[in-house]
Amino acid sequence: MRPYMLAGNWKMNMNVTEACALSRALAAVKIPEGRQVMIAPSFVCLNPVFSEIKNSAVKLGCQNFYHEEKGAFTGEISSDMLKSTGVSHIIIGHSERRAIFGETNELINKKVKKALEKGFTAVLCCGETLQEREKNIQNNIVEQQISEGLVQIPENMLERLIIAYEPVWAIGTGKTASPGDAEAMHLFIRSLIEKLYSKKTAAELQILYGGSVTEKNVDELMAMPDIDGGLVGGASLKADIFTRIIQFK
C-alpha cells in the first residue's frame, strides 16, 4: 500500500523566525501511521528549519534548484548546497516556475535527472491551465509534461519520484478540482507511467494532488483511491490547519 505524503509548499512566505516557529510546531505533531510529511520553506530558512525538525519525522524539502554542479550561475542553488542543509525532497516544475520564470519541459527534465542522480526525492509537478481544460486537452498537456520531464530517466530511479498533479486554475484561487475530476487525472497519470515504464512502477508511484487543498476538502480528496496525498500551499502556513490536513480522516 502506498503511503500518503502531505507536503507543505511555503512559497515566498515567512521570515526565519516565523518559519522556525511553524516548523517547531509541526515537529511536535503526531503523524498517523502510513503518512509522510514534508515542508518546503524558502532557501534562507532551510538550515534553521532543519534544526527544528531534524529529530522528528518531518522531512525537509525545497522549492527549486539548478541542475548544474557549480559555476557562474548567479543567484542559483546547487544540489550539493542543498545536501548540506538537510534537504531530502525537491519540488520541480511547479506551475509558478513554468509560468512566471519560463521553465520548459527540457529544463525540468534536467532538474529531475540531477535530483534523482544526487539521491533526492524529486516531486515533479504537472497540470493544465483553465483554458486548456476548457479545450478538453488537459490529458495531452499532462502527458507531454510528464513524458518530456522523464526523458532518459531509468525505471530504477523512479523509486524516488513523486508526481504532483496541480491544475493551474485551482492554485491559490480557492477553486478545487472535484474529487472525481482529480481522481480521473491521477488514474490517467498512473496509466501513463505504466505505458512509459511498467505496471509495478505505476502501482507504487505516489501521486499527490495540489490545488487549494484545505482542511475542509482534504478528507474527500484523500478518499480517492489514486490520490496519495497533497501538495499544500496556503493551508500549510498555519500550524493548526496543516495539522488537521496531516491528520485527515
Secondary structure by P-SEA (a helix, b strand, c coil): cbbbbbbbcccccccaaaaaaaaaaaaaccccccbbbbbbccccaaaaaaaacccccbbbbbccccccccccccccccaaaaaaacccccccccccccccccccaaaaaaaaaaaaaaccccbbbbbccaaaaaacaaaaaaaaaaaaaaccccccccccbbbbbbccccccccccccaaaaaaaaaaaaaaaaaaccaaaaaabbbbbbccccccccccccccccccccccccccccaaaaaaaaacc
